[in-house]
Each structure stands twice: as structure tokens, then as C-alpha cells.
Amino acid sequence: MTTPTFPHDFLWGAATSAFQIEGSRTADGAGESVWDVFGRQPGAVEGGGDGSLACDSYRRWPEDVAILEELGLRAYRFSIGWSRVMPDGHRVNEAALDHYERIVDALVEAGIDPVVTLNHWDMPQALMADRGWIGRSTVDAFVAYAQAVAHRLGDRVQHWITQNEPWIIQLLGYQLGLHAPGIVDLAGSVVAGHHVLLGHGRAADAIKQVVPGAQVGVALSLFPCEPATGSEADREAAWASDGYVNRWYLDPLHGRGYPKDTRELWDGILLREGADFTLDDVILPGDEEQIGGRTDFVGVNYYTRRVCAAAPVTAERPFPWAVVGPTGDVPRTDEGWEVRPESFDALLRRLHDDYGAPRIMITENGGVYGDAPTHDGKVHDNRRIEYLRSHLRAVLSAREAGVDVFGYMQWSLLDNFEWALGYRPRFGIVHVDYPTGRRTPKDSALFYAQVVRSGVVPDEDPAHLPFG
């Protein structure tokens, strides 16, 4: 028996996003983001926080690059501030591109692969004149933005991610209004979700016109949907939920078009909502062809699973399922999310089996644990180490089964502004003292660095490892 290991060329990295870490919201001629406006609404962000300071990374980015280098990471997934590069949604701000060019140059100099995300929810507020992603004109604006960034950075960036979590944009931004731009419009949300995918397909073409060898993907928030019981009704509910969360994005990206059952579900919802359109009015001829086949790798953002049970459709619940679990004594993060690495393994195998063995980059994976520095100045986050260890073992298991996972981006490099949850949840492997900006690598960062160096994930309890 040999210990399974990661190959020497595995792409080890960590991830952040612009609005969550940068601060300096008006620097270098930046325009307003939808998150700037949303954060000013009373009660929109827990604790009343905003992105004005965050981790101060717009000024302190050299420290972050130095941490990546110190940990031996080989990739950094970060995002470009869309509202910085296109302050009014259309005009290119060269000063912002100068800033991101300096970061890319420093990463390349340090031997770190820049993995660039174009839209990590930082949409210019100016594009809300056409209701953001509900308006088809936003697709054109996004393509122009992608072209501008590719022209400036394309000779040094190999891996591109166009959109981060289309389902979350659709669900929280346009259906429930819990994220920017704060729209509550069930019918409009499915329009927005389609335009996000269309933006991916058209932007991928635009990037490759500038950089023919670019590798372009999209980061999907994928949640395995599992039935609460073995009943046929619960199995059908879980499958319907899977269509809503996963297949609605995976199928068109892989050239299959939108799944028929979910399309029928959405058309039924539009009818009940009294919408004056059907999906045939939204998904125009040629759209699905422009979405399909534009994904060189699938970005997987995995955090937990959904346990689903059959439920009647009501005015409050327009879908025929309820997310009910898990119940009982299961391991959870400090945010209450179930820790479920076996569902991660199963998800990766499912992508391999159902979607033609695509190349996969884990673009986000992590947990909220609130451990703070102790009297010795260190952060002994053993629970995060165990989370990381168990999920990396799941990736190894999937790779042993033939799944082509070529990279892993830990979410996140830094504790940061966690959107509507404010500054309370801490995802980082590096602790940030927000008043001072001081960065302190946690024990989990040291553990991760050891895995990166060796390619080996220990199979023993991390409490007995020399990090706690």
C-alpha cells in the first residue's frame, strides 16, 4: 500500500475577491459598486459594516503576495474590481488596470500563477440603469470589460474565471434581495441568471480572441442535493432541487442546453407569478450555443450539501422541496454549515461521470471558524486544519478514482468582509486584525504549507500534529 499524494505540478493556491479585501473604495478613480450602494442600506450588512477598509489590500497587497510566497503557494485566485476598471460601466479606467498589472507582475516574479476572476459580484452601480443582470445590455458591458482586462493582462495570465457563483448572484442578488443589488423579483432572477451565463460564454470568446491559449472557466457554487429519506417523493424533490442549483448551470455550460425538467419548472413559476414573458422570450435563439463549449475547466466552489424533502408549493415556497437538514449531531462550522467531505468526493466523481470528465479546479473550499490569537500571538485553529485535511483527502480520493482535479484554491487567504454577514465570519487561513490590518498566519496556514511542500495529506488527527 502506498500513500496517495498530489502530483508535483498540482496548482496549490488560495483565493480572495476584490471587494472583500481591498478597501480604498474611491482610489484611482474607482466608480461605485452595487455593494457600495447596498451596504448603505440600514440593516443590509450585519453589524453595519461596509467595504471601505476591509483588509486594506488595495494598499497592502505586497504583504499578501509575500504571505503567498512564504507559504509556498503556486497560485493566487483574486478578482479584478469591475467597478474600478469600468467606473461608469463603459469607460476604461487605465489607472485601475495599472494597479492590477502591478499585482500580476509581482505574482509572476514570485513564481505564483495569477488566477483572475472578472466578476466576483463587484458590478458597477451605473449598470443598474438597466436593472443590472436583468438587462441584456449588461452582457455587452461585461464583454467590453473582459476585453479591456485581457488586452492589458492576457500575456501574463493563463487561467481566467469569468463569473463567480451564477446561482448565488441569481438567488441572493435578484430573487431574495439579500445581496447586492438587493432586488426581490422571482421572475426577474431567472433572467439575470441566464444573462450571467451568457456573459460567461461571450466573455470567454472575447478573452480568447485576445489570448488564444487562455484557459477560461466559471466558478460554480455546487451543492450536492441529497434526499432526506429513501422515499420516492424525497428523491424526486432532491433531483428537482439539483436542477435548480446545479444542472441549470452545468448542463448549458457543457453544451446540453438548459435541462428540460427545470425549464418546465421555471415556466410554471413564471406563469404563477403573472410574468408577461416565458423563457422562450429570455433564452433567445443562439444563446445556448454561445454558452456551451466555452469552459476549459469547471471551477468548483464547495462548502456543504443540501438535504431535501418533498414539500407543497405555496406562495412563500414556489419550489416543490424544502431544505430540511441535516438534523442531529453532525460536525458543523461556526456558521452552522455541516462539514461533509464525503459529499465533496461524491460531487467531484459525479462531475467526472456525468459531464465527460472535465478538468476541475477547486476554486473555493473552506469553513468559518472564529479562533483568535492567543497569549502567544498565534491562532491555533485545529478545527480548520481538520476541515482542510478531510476535504483534501476527499480531493485525493476523487483523483484516485480518475477525476481530473488539477488545482485547489483555499477560501480564503485572509479573513475578510463576508458580504451581508459583515466582518463576523472568519474564513481565512491568515488572521486579520481589522483596526490595524495586521496579518497573522494561522496554524491552518502552516499545515497547508506543509501539504503544499510534500503533496501528502496526513491521515491522522491534526490535534496530534505540530501546529496546535
Buried (B, 14 or more C-beta within 10 A) or exposed (E): EEEBBBEEEBBBBBBBBBBBBBBBBEBBEBBBBBBBBBBEEEEBBBEEBBBBBBBBBBEBBEBBBEBBBEBBBBBBBBBBBBBBBBBBBEBBBBEBBEBBBEBBEBBEEBEBBBBBBBBBBBBBBBBBEBBBBBBBEBBEBBBBBBBBBBBBBBEBBBBBBBBBBBBBBBBBBBBBBBBBBBBEBBBBBBBBBBBBBBBBBBBBBBBBEBBEEBBBBBBBBBBBBBBBEEEEBBBBBBBBBBBBBBBBBBBBBBBBBBBEBBBEBBBEBBEEEEBEEEBEEBBEEEBBEBBBEBBBBBBBBBBBBBBBBBBEEEEEEBBBBBBBBBEEEEBBBBBEBBBBBEBBBBBBBBBBEEBEEBBBBBBBBBBBBEBEBEEEEBBBBBBBBBBBBBBBBBBBBBBEEEBBBBBBBBBBBBBBBBBBBBBEBBBBBBBBEBEEBEBBBBBBBBBBBBBBEEBBBBEEEBEEBEBB
